[in-house]
Amino acid sequence: MDEEKRQQRFREVDESNTARRAGVLNVPYQDMRGQEETIPLAEGMMDIADMYKYRMVPLVEGDHDRPFLYGITLSTPESHVKDIKKSAAEDTQEAKFVLISDSAFRVMMRRYDPPKEVHYEDVEITGDDSTEERQTTIASMTEKLNEVRSSDMLDYLVFQADRLSASDIHLENQRSSVRIRFRIDGTLHE
């Protein structure tokens, strides 16, 4: 099965499970497929950090004539939902909630909080252990690794090890850092 079909199958299962749980919890369910990429963002209703913390996204910014609408997940704390309802009622407004899948939440969060685009450069190991050129390379590499998203770090290291024909990757905890070394032709290179 190719990756796209596998992802579609996963999404179908996720939506099906979420719809079933919505019925059990007696919460309205909304399948976001087909609208999660195009629905206007209700920016300013919640901080990005709170969206991640409470696993919910604002869907429609309400006013006194129409309710605020939030997409919540199975991980959204009920106490937070109650707090939002109470706060809206105090302002003589209404807040409604629909259960969305974790998949829909992730798609919406990529729109609210798009990943920073980073371009990674290839590693070049030159010079012997004592040269200034090697120290400059290590400093440059450290700077490049600081730009790599933590979720991409392992992929980046494996790709670079393969490109350099390294047989091993050594991750060594130091007091205030982590030293990464590749074994190339029997020698460890920092």
N, CA, C and O of each residue as an XYZ file, in Angstrom:
760
protein
N       0.847     -1.168      0.000
C       0.000      0.000      0.000
C       0.898      1.237      0.000
O       1.806      1.353      0.823
N       0.637      2.157     -0.927
C       1.474      3.354     -0.969
C       1.103      4.309      0.164
O       0.055      4.169      0.795
N       1.966      5.266      0.406
C       1.831      6.164      1.563
C       0.524      6.961      1.519
O      -0.128      7.129      2.550
N       0.141      7.446      0.356
C      -1.078      8.246      0.258
C      -2.318      7.427      0.636
O      -3.190      7.913      1.356
N      -2.391      6.196      0.154
C      -3.533      5.338      0.494
C      -3.524      5.002      1.987
O      -4.574      4.944      2.627
N      -2.346      4.785      2.522
C      -2.233      4.490      3.948
C      -2.715      5.680      4.780
O      -3.418      5.501      5.774
N      -2.338      6.882      4.375
C      -2.768      8.093      5.081
C      -4.278      8.276      4.977
O      -4.924      8.659      5.953
N      -4.850      8.004      3.797
C      -6.296      8.111      3.618
C      -7.019      7.101      4.508
O      -8.029      7.425      5.133
N      -6.504      5.898      4.561
C      -7.118      4.854      5.397
C      -7.042      5.248      6.874
O      -8.015      5.081      7.610
N      -5.900      5.765      7.306
C      -5.751      6.226      8.688
C      -6.770      7.321      8.984
O      -7.402      7.316     10.041
N      -6.927      8.250      8.063
C      -7.864      9.369      8.269
C      -9.295      8.852      8.374
O     -10.062      9.313      9.219
N      -9.655      7.902      7.524
C     -11.003      7.331      7.574
C     -11.272      6.677      8.930
O     -12.341      6.858      9.513
N     -10.311      5.930      9.418
C     -10.452      5.271     10.719
C     -10.546      6.316     11.833
O     -11.368      6.186     12.740
N      -9.707      7.350     11.764
C      -9.718      8.412     12.769
C     -11.080      9.106     12.799
O     -11.639      9.331     13.872
N     -11.611      9.445     11.632
C     -12.921     10.107     11.562
C     -14.022      9.187     12.078
O     -14.906      9.628     12.813
N     -13.975      7.928     11.701
C     -14.982      6.959     12.138
C     -14.968      6.798     13.656
O     -16.021      6.802     14.294
N     -13.784      6.659     14.226
C     -13.658      6.525     15.684
C     -14.138      7.784     16.406
O     -14.798      7.698     17.441
N     -13.806      8.950     15.857
C     -14.219     10.215     16.479
C     -15.737     10.367     16.420
O     -16.350     10.804     17.395
N     -16.353     10.010     15.283
C     -17.815     10.093     15.149
C     -18.498      9.162     16.153
O     -19.502      9.525     16.766
N     -17.946      7.968     16.310
C     -18.514      7.008     17.256
C     -18.410      7.551     18.693
O     -19.369      7.461     19.459
N     -17.258      8.108     19.051
C     -17.065      8.663     20.403
C     -17.978      9.864     20.640
O     -18.468     10.064     21.751
N     -18.210     10.668     19.592
C     -19.111     11.823     19.722
C     -20.505     11.347     20.096
O     -21.179     11.965     20.920
N     -20.939     10.239     19.485
C     -22.250      9.680     19.820
C     -22.316      9.216     21.259
O     -23.315      9.443     21.943
N     -21.260      8.570     21.724
C     -21.212      8.085     23.100
C     -21.220      9.263     24.081
O     -21.882      9.206     25.118
N     -20.488     10.322     23.754
C     -20.374     11.480     24.643
C     -21.524     12.470     24.478
O     -21.640     13.429     25.241
N     -22.372     12.235     23.477
C     -23.489     13.123     23.177
C     -23.000     14.540     22.848
O     -23.546     15.528     23.340
N     -21.965     14.618     22.013
C     -21.386     15.876     21.552
C     -21.512     15.898     20.028
O     -21.252     14.883     19.383
N     -21.905     17.029     19.437
C     -21.985     17.074     17.970
C     -20.612     16.794     17.347
O     -19.587     17.264     17.841
N     -20.610     16.021     16.258
C     -19.376     15.677     15.546
C     -19.358     16.443     14.237
O     -20.397     16.629     13.603
N     -18.165     16.891     13.830
C     -18.025     17.552     12.535
C     -16.831     16.953     11.804
O     -15.700     16.997     12.287
N     -17.107     16.392     10.623
C     -16.052     15.885      9.749
C     -15.498     17.087      8.996
O     -16.203     17.694      8.190
N     -14.254     17.430      9.252
C     -13.649     18.638      8.685
C     -13.058     18.422      7.294
O     -12.636     19.384      6.652
N     -13.020     17.177      6.816
C     -12.459     16.938      5.485
C     -13.223     17.756      4.458
O     -14.453     17.807      4.477
N     -12.489     18.390      3.570
C     -13.110     19.213      2.541
C     -13.242     20.672      2.931
O     -13.445     21.525      2.067
N     -13.132     20.977      4.221
C     -13.227     22.371      4.643
C     -12.055     22.819      5.507
O     -11.849     24.019      5.689
N     -11.286     21.875      6.043
C     -10.198     22.236      6.960
C      -9.106     23.053      6.289
O      -8.390     23.797      6.958
N      -8.972     22.925      4.977
C      -7.950     23.698      4.250
C      -8.485     25.045      3.778
O      -7.702     25.920      3.407
N      -9.809     25.229      3.784
C     -10.382     26.441      3.197
C     -11.208     27.278      4.163
O     -11.456     28.453      3.894
N     -11.638     26.703      5.275
C     -12.458     27.452      6.226
C     -11.679     28.679      6.694
O     -10.500     28.561      7.029
N     -12.311     29.854      6.725
C     -11.587     31.048      7.208
C     -11.141     30.848      8.654
O     -11.897     30.340      9.481
N      -9.923     31.245      8.945
C      -9.401     31.104     10.304
C     -10.018     32.177     11.204
O     -10.157     33.335     10.809
N     -10.376     31.777     12.395
C     -10.920     32.693     13.395
C      -9.767     33.158     14.279
O      -9.703     32.835     15.465
N      -8.870     33.915     13.684
C      -7.661     34.325     14.400
C      -7.993     35.346     15.485
O      -8.894     36.171     15.333
N      -7.251     35.268     16.568
C      -7.432     36.189     17.668
C      -8.368     35.681     18.753
O      -8.446     36.275     19.828
N      -9.081     34.587     18.487
C      -9.989     34.043     19.511
C      -9.229     33.296     20.594
O      -9.644     33.286     21.752
N      -8.124     32.675     20.224
C      -7.318     31.899     21.181
C      -5.851     32.071     20.839
O      -5.493     32.276     19.679
N      -5.010     31.988     21.848
C      -3.569     31.974     21.612
C      -3.188     30.619     21.045
O      -3.811     29.605     21.360
N      -2.161     30.608     20.207
C      -1.660     29.358     19.621
C      -1.269     28.382     20.732
O      -1.569     27.191     20.648
N      -0.604     28.883     21.767
C      -0.171     28.012     22.871
C      -1.369     27.348     23.539
O      -1.296     26.177     23.910
N      -2.472     28.082     23.696
C      -3.671     27.503     24.300
C      -4.316     26.469     23.385
O      -4.870     25.475     23.855
N      -4.244     26.705     22.085
C      -4.795     25.718     21.146
C      -4.078     24.383     21.318
O      -4.714     23.330     21.373
N      -2.762     24.434     21.402
C      -1.992     23.208     21.625
C      -2.292     22.621     23.015
O      -2.499     21.416     23.160
N      -2.311     23.481     24.016
C      -2.504     23.017     25.385
C      -3.853     22.328     25.562
O      -3.939     21.267     26.181
N      -4.908     22.935     25.016
C      -6.256     22.412     25.218
C      -6.741     21.543     24.053
O      -7.862     21.035     24.076
N      -5.895     21.378     23.042
C      -6.225     20.540     21.878
C      -7.580     20.930     21.281
O      -8.473     20.099     21.113
N      -7.699     22.224     20.967
C      -8.922     22.736     20.371
C      -8.600     23.904     19.462
O      -7.570     24.559     19.624
N      -9.485     24.168     18.496
C      -9.289     25.283     17.573
C     -10.591     26.075     17.439
O     -11.676     25.493     17.446
N     -10.485     27.395     17.317
C     -11.686     28.182     17.035
C     -12.070     27.988     15.564
O     -11.210     28.015     14.683
N     -13.344     27.794     15.311
C     -13.807     27.588     13.934
C     -14.578     28.795     13.397
O     -14.417     29.170     12.236
N     -15.416     29.402     14.242
C     -16.203     30.563     13.816
C     -16.180     31.588     14.934
O     -16.486     31.282     16.086
N     -15.809     32.816     14.575
C     -15.826     33.896     15.559
C     -17.244     34.431     15.643
O     -17.766     35.002     14.686
N     -17.846     34.243     16.778
C     -19.230     34.660     16.958
C     -19.343     36.110     17.360
O     -18.353     36.829     17.494
N     -20.581     36.511     17.548
C     -20.906     37.839     18.062
C     -22.227     37.710     18.818
O     -22.615     36.603     19.192
N     -22.907     38.799     19.042
C     -24.156     38.717     19.809
C     -25.275     38.049     19.016
O     -26.277     37.627     19.594
N     -25.113     37.949     17.690
C     -26.157     37.347     16.858
C     -25.904     35.882     16.531
O     -26.838     35.148     16.207
N     -24.659     35.456     16.614
C     -24.357     34.049     16.313
C     -23.319     33.529     17.306
O     -22.481     34.290     17.791
N     -23.379     32.218     17.608
C     -22.480     31.666     18.629
C     -21.044     31.516     18.128
O     -20.788     31.358     16.934
N     -20.130     31.569     19.078
C     -18.749     31.207     18.792
C     -18.738     29.694     18.603
O     -19.474     28.983     19.286
N     -17.914     29.194     17.685
C     -17.858     27.754     17.450
C     -16.415     27.290     17.577
O     -15.510     27.855     16.964
N     -16.217     26.253     18.380
C     -14.895     25.683     18.615
C     -14.893     24.221     18.193
O     -15.882     23.511     18.372
N     -13.776     23.781     17.634
C     -13.553     22.370     17.374
C     -12.739     21.817     18.525
O     -11.627     22.275     18.785
N     -13.294     20.827     19.215
C     -12.585     20.215     20.337
C     -12.219     18.782     19.963
O     -12.817     18.189     19.066
N     -11.232     18.239     20.663
C     -10.820     16.852     20.432
C     -11.136     16.031     21.672
O     -11.594     16.560     22.685
N     -10.889     14.751     21.577
C     -11.121     13.882     22.727
C     -10.192     14.214     23.886
O     -10.437     13.787     25.014
N      -9.126     14.972     23.626
C      -8.165     15.352     24.667
C      -8.471     16.702     25.301
O      -7.808     17.096     26.260
N      -9.460     17.411     24.783
C      -9.796     18.722     25.330
C     -10.402     18.559     26.726
O     -11.370     17.816     26.886
N      -9.856     19.232     27.734
C     -10.413     19.107     29.087
C     -11.831     19.681     29.166
O     -12.094     20.785     28.690
N     -12.722     18.923     29.766
C     -14.104     19.376     29.921
C     -14.170     20.652     30.746
O     -15.029     21.502     30.515
N     -13.265     20.786     31.704
C     -13.260     21.983     32.547
C     -12.990     23.241     31.713
O     -13.535     24.306     32.005
N     -12.154     23.122     30.683
C     -11.869     24.287     29.841
C     -13.085     24.637     28.989
O     -13.383     25.813     28.783
N     -13.784     23.623     28.495
C     -15.013     23.857     27.725
C     -16.015     24.614     28.602
O     -16.642     25.569     28.143
N     -16.166     24.194     29.849
C     -17.082     24.868     30.775
C     -16.658     26.314     31.022
O     -17.498     27.211     31.091
N     -15.333     26.535     31.157
C     -14.829     27.896     31.371
C     -15.165     28.802     30.188
O     -15.544     29.957     30.384
N     -15.030     28.294     28.972
C     -15.341     29.100     27.778
C     -16.836     29.399     27.720
O     -17.232     30.526     27.422
N     -17.659     28.404     28.002
C     -19.116     28.625     28.015
C     -19.489     29.691     29.038
O     -20.298     30.574     28.753
N     -18.904     29.608     30.218
C     -19.199     30.554     31.289
C     -18.768     31.970     30.897
O     -19.507     32.932     31.105
N     -17.569     32.084     30.330
C     -17.050     33.392     29.919
C     -17.928     34.014     28.833
O     -18.207     35.213     28.867
N     -18.363     33.198     27.869
C     -19.229     33.705     26.800
C     -20.568     34.152     27.379
O     -21.092     35.196     26.988
N     -21.132     33.370     28.312
C     -22.422     33.709     28.924
C     -22.332     35.017     29.698
O     -23.281     35.800     29.705
N     -21.208     35.256     30.344
C     -21.020     36.505     31.083
C     -21.056     37.713     30.151
O     -21.433     38.812     30.558
N     -20.658     37.496     28.887
C     -20.694     38.559     27.873
C     -21.978     38.501     27.047
O     -22.054     39.083     25.966
N     -22.986     37.794     27.565
C     -24.265     37.571     26.882
C     -24.071     37.046     25.458
O     -24.736     37.480     24.517
N     -23.157     36.116     25.334
C     -22.916     35.451     24.059
C     -23.001     33.952     24.284
O     -23.163     33.485     25.412
N     -22.888     33.206     23.189
C     -22.997     31.759     23.292
C     -21.785     31.112     22.631
O     -21.321     31.570     21.587
N     -21.284     30.064     23.232
C     -20.182     29.277     22.665
C     -20.680     27.856     22.447
O     -21.262     27.244     23.343
N     -20.445     27.342     21.246
C     -20.812     25.961     20.922
C     -19.545     25.193     20.571
O     -18.519     25.772     20.213
N     -19.646     23.875     20.686
C     -18.489     23.017     20.476
C     -18.880     21.828     19.609
O     -19.963     21.262     19.756
N     -17.976     21.460     18.702
C     -18.141     20.242     17.908
C     -16.877     19.414     18.077
O     -15.773     19.946     18.194
N     -17.064     18.111     18.089
C     -15.919     17.218     18.217
C     -15.302     17.021     16.843
O     -15.999     16.667     15.891
N     -13.994     17.248     16.734
C     -13.263     17.013     15.490
C     -12.188     15.963     15.768
O     -11.798     15.749     16.916
N     -11.724     15.324     14.724
C     -10.698     14.286     14.879
C      -9.338     14.904     15.175
O      -9.118     16.093     14.942
N      -8.438     14.089     15.686
C      -7.057     14.540     15.885
C      -6.423     14.917     14.556
O      -5.619     15.847     14.490
N      -6.782     14.197     13.495
C      -6.248     14.516     12.161
C      -6.678     15.915     11.738
O      -5.864     16.691     11.239
N      -7.948     16.238     11.935
C      -8.450     17.569     11.584
C      -7.770     18.634     12.435
O      -7.426     19.706     11.937
N      -7.576     18.338     13.719
C      -6.886     19.284     14.602
C      -5.487     19.586     14.067
O      -5.080     20.747     14.021
N      -4.745     18.544     13.662
C      -3.383     18.756     13.161
C      -3.379     19.605     11.890
O      -2.528     20.480     11.731
N      -4.325     19.351     10.986
C      -4.395     20.140      9.747
C      -4.696     21.599     10.071
O      -4.067     22.507      9.527
N      -5.655     21.813     10.955
C      -6.000     23.191     11.324
C      -4.824     23.892     12.008
O      -4.586     25.075     11.765
N      -4.093     23.181     12.851
C      -2.955     23.793     13.538
C      -1.834     24.134     12.565
O      -1.108     25.104     12.780
N      -1.679     23.352     11.496
C      -0.671     23.721     10.484
C      -1.060     25.021      9.793
O      -0.196     25.733      9.281
N      -2.338     25.333      9.774
C      -2.775     26.617      9.209
C      -2.613     27.744     10.230
O      -2.140     28.828      9.889
N      -3.000     27.489     11.466
C      -2.861     28.520     12.500
C      -1.397     28.765     12.863
O      -1.009     29.896     13.153
N      -0.596     27.722     12.849
C       0.805     27.809     13.270
C       1.676     27.092     12.240
O       2.204     26.014     12.512
N       1.828     27.702     11.039
C       2.583     27.011      9.985
C       4.031     26.767     10.405
O       4.650     27.609     11.056
N       4.566     25.593     10.021
C       5.961     25.313     10.382
C       6.898     26.286      9.676
O       6.696     26.658      8.520
N       7.920     26.677     10.409
C       8.939     27.562      9.844
C       9.689     26.796      8.762
O      10.126     25.666      8.983
N       9.835     27.404      7.604
C      10.558     26.738      6.531
C      12.056     26.929      6.748
O      12.555     28.050      6.841
N      12.749     25.807      6.826
C      14.185     25.829      7.070
C      14.867     25.059      5.950
O      14.409     23.988      5.553
N      15.945     25.601      5.452
C      16.723     24.921      4.422
C      18.008     24.421      5.063
O      18.779     25.197      5.628
N      18.226     23.125      4.971
C      19.377     22.512      5.609
C      20.507     22.343      4.596
O      20.280     21.981      3.442
N      21.712     22.610      5.049
C      22.887     22.424      4.207
C      23.558     21.109      4.561
O      23.423     20.615      5.681
N      24.289     20.538      3.592
C      24.980     19.283      3.823
C      26.220     19.491      4.690
O      26.829     20.561      4.693
N      26.573     18.441      5.423
C      27.744     18.446      6.285
C      28.982     18.209      5.428
O      28.966     17.390      4.508
N      30.029     18.915      5.730
C      31.329     18.683      5.089
C      32.357     18.516      6.191
O      32.527     19.413      7.017
N      33.049     17.379      6.219
C      34.096     17.147      7.214
C      35.432     17.265      6.500
O      35.720     16.513      5.569
N      36.255     18.230      6.950
C      37.544     18.468      6.322
C      38.600     18.657      7.393
O      38.286     18.998      8.534
N      39.831     18.440      7.031
C      40.946     18.688      7.938
C      41.077     17.625      9.014
O      40.162     16.827      9.215
N      42.213     17.610      9.710
C      42.390     16.658     10.803
C      41.906     17.284     12.110
O      41.472     18.436     12.136
N      41.986     16.511     13.190
C      41.394     16.912     14.466
C      41.926     18.230     15.021
O      41.216     18.896     15.775
N      43.135     18.626     14.679
C      43.736     19.773     15.339
C      43.679     21.054     14.503
O      44.115     22.104     14.974
N      43.167     20.996     13.308
C      43.235     22.183     12.445
C      42.147     23.192     12.792
O      41.080     22.863     13.309
N      42.479     24.432     12.479
C      41.514     25.515     12.665
C      40.335     25.322     11.718
O      39.197     25.654     12.053
N      40.615     24.783     10.536
C      39.560     24.531      9.546
C      38.513     23.573     10.113
O      37.316     23.773      9.909
N      38.955     22.542     10.819
C      38.036     21.567     11.416
C      37.205     22.229     12.513
O      36.004     21.978     12.614
N      37.831     23.070     13.333
C      37.102     23.773     14.388
C      36.033     24.696     13.790
O      34.934     24.817     14.331
N      36.363     25.337     12.681
C      35.398     26.190     11.991
C      34.245     25.350     11.454
O      33.088     25.763     11.530
N      34.556     24.167     10.907
C      33.523     23.263     10.399
C      32.587     22.840     11.523
O      31.369     22.829     11.347
N      33.152     22.489     12.683
C      32.338     22.065     13.825
C      31.447     23.213     14.282
O      30.269     22.999     14.566
N      31.979     24.409     14.357
C      31.180     25.567     14.774
C      30.058     25.833     13.778
O      28.931     26.135     14.170
N      30.368     25.719     12.494
C      29.358     25.915     11.453
C      28.280     24.848     11.535
O      27.093     25.144     11.399
N      28.699     23.596     11.761
C      27.751     22.491     11.856
C      26.849     22.653     13.073
O      25.652     22.376     12.999
N      27.410     23.094     14.181
C      26.623     23.326     15.383
C      25.541     24.364     15.107
O      24.392     24.204     15.518
N      25.917     25.415     14.417
C      24.955     26.457     14.053
C      23.851     25.889     13.161
O      22.680     26.212     13.358
N      24.203     25.049     12.186
C      23.205     24.433     11.296
C      22.273     23.528     12.076
O      21.063     23.543     11.850
N      22.819     22.736     12.995
C      21.981     21.823     13.779
C      21.016     22.586     14.678
O      19.924     22.094     14.963
N      21.393     23.762     15.124
C      20.497     24.572     15.948
C      19.291     25.064     15.156
O      18.272     25.419     15.750
N      19.385     25.093     13.823
C      18.279     25.521     12.972
C      17.328     24.370     12.646
O      16.195     24.612     12.227
N      17.762     23.139     12.827
C      16.951     21.980     12.479
C      15.863     21.799     13.536
O      16.142     21.813     14.735
N      14.619     21.629     13.081
C      13.519     21.371     14.013
C      13.786     20.049     14.719
O      14.302     19.110     14.113
N      13.442     19.978     15.976
C      13.715     18.755     16.740
C      13.034     17.551     16.118
O      13.571     16.445     16.179
N      11.865     17.738     15.521
C      11.168     16.618     14.896
C      11.883     16.125     13.643
O      11.645     15.003     13.197
N      12.752     16.948     13.072
C      13.489     16.560     11.871
C      14.930     16.141     12.169
O      15.648     15.712     11.266
N      15.352     16.261     13.418
C      16.757     16.035     13.773
C      17.234     14.639     13.392
O      18.282     14.506     12.760
N      16.501     13.605     13.756
C      16.939     12.241     13.460
C      17.018     12.014     11.951
O      17.989     11.438     11.459
N      15.998     12.465     11.216
C      16.024     12.316      9.756
C      17.258     13.004      9.163
O      17.931     12.459      8.288
N      17.536     14.203      9.656
C      18.674     14.966      9.159
C      19.988     14.239      9.443
O      20.850     14.146      8.569
N      20.141     13.723     10.670
C      21.377     13.025     11.032
C      21.563     11.755     10.201
O      22.664     11.484      9.723
N      20.510     10.988     10.029
C      20.613      9.750      9.247
C      20.936     10.075      7.787
O      21.765      9.407      7.169
N      20.283     11.096      7.242
C      20.558     11.494      5.859
C      22.023     11.897      5.695
O      22.682     11.479      4.743
N      22.532     12.713      6.625
C      23.916     13.165      6.529
C      24.887     11.993      6.714
O      25.900     11.924      6.019
N      24.597     11.080      7.628
C      25.454      9.908      7.837
C      25.506      9.060      6.556
O      26.571      8.584      6.161
N      24.369      8.882      5.929
C      24.325      8.121      4.680
C      25.121      8.826      3.587
O      25.895      8.197      2.865
N      24.926     10.132      3.473
C      25.622     10.910      2.446
C      27.140     10.839      2.622
O      27.883     10.847      1.641
N      27.598     10.769      3.883
C      29.029     10.713      4.173
C      29.555      9.280      4.255
O      30.734      9.070      4.535
N      28.681      8.287      4.009
C      29.029      6.860      4.106
C      29.516      6.492      5.504
O      30.456      5.713      5.660
N      28.873      7.053      6.506
C      29.230      6.744      7.893
C      28.616      5.403      8.275
O      27.494      5.086      7.879
N      29.358      4.625      9.043
C      28.841      3.336      9.480
C      28.117      3.448     10.820
O      27.276      2.606     11.135
N      28.431      4.478     11.617
C      27.836      4.649     12.935
C      27.494      6.120     13.158
O      28.109      7.022     12.588
N      26.488      6.327     14.010
C      26.185      7.661     14.528
C      26.268      7.548     16.041
O      25.570      6.734     16.646
N      27.112      8.352     16.647
C      27.274      8.347     18.107
C      26.656      9.619     18.676
O      27.044     10.725     18.301
N      25.689      9.458     19.588
C      25.094     10.577     20.310
C      25.568     10.465     21.746
O      25.236      9.506     22.443
N      26.344     11.446     22.190
C      26.958     11.377     23.509
C      26.534     12.579     24.348
O      26.803     13.726     23.990
N      25.869     12.302     25.471
C      25.464     13.382     26.371
C      26.693     13.997     27.019
O      27.543     13.289     27.558
N      26.777     15.303     26.964
C      27.806     16.063     27.649
C      27.113     16.823     28.777
O      25.892     16.755     28.912
N      27.867     17.530     29.567
C      27.276     18.264     30.681
C      26.253     19.290     30.212
O      25.176     19.389     30.800
N      26.558     20.052     29.175
C      25.639     21.108     28.728
C      25.275     20.987     27.252
O      24.714     21.918     26.674
N      25.588     19.858     26.643
C      25.288     19.693     25.220
C      25.267     18.209     24.871
O      25.439     17.348     25.734
N      25.058     17.939     23.619
C      25.134     16.578     23.099
C      26.161     16.583     21.977
O      26.084     17.393     21.053
N      27.125     15.671     22.066
C      28.136     15.560     21.014
C      27.668     14.499     20.033
O      27.258     13.408     20.428
N      27.733     14.831     18.751
C      27.336     13.905     17.694
C      28.578     13.594     16.876
O      29.273     14.490     16.399
N      28.842     12.289     16.726
C      30.004     11.888     15.937
C      29.583     10.822     14.926
O      28.758      9.957     15.220
N      30.171     10.904     13.722
C      29.974      9.905     12.672
C      31.249      9.074     12.559
O      32.351      9.622     12.598
N      31.107      7.750     12.419
C      32.262      6.908     12.155
C      32.378      6.779     10.641
O      31.507      6.215      9.978
N      33.458      7.309     10.121
C      33.723      7.272      8.676
C      35.084      6.639      8.470
O      36.086      7.123      8.996
N      35.121      5.561      7.707
C      36.366      4.819      7.457
C      37.071      4.478      8.767
O      38.292      4.605      8.868
N      36.310      4.047      9.766
C      36.884      3.585     11.028
C      37.230      4.682     12.011
O      37.650      4.377     13.127
N      37.074      5.946     11.650
C      37.439      7.049     12.527
C      36.194      7.847     12.900
O      35.350      8.136     12.052
N      36.093      8.201     14.191
C      34.986      9.028     14.620
C      35.262     10.498     14.321
O      36.305     11.034     14.697
N      34.322     11.138     13.645
C      34.433     12.567     13.325
C      33.313     13.297     14.062
O      32.150     12.905     13.972
N      33.660     14.357     14.787
C      32.685     15.112     15.565
C      31.744     15.850     14.632
O      30.841     16.550     15.092
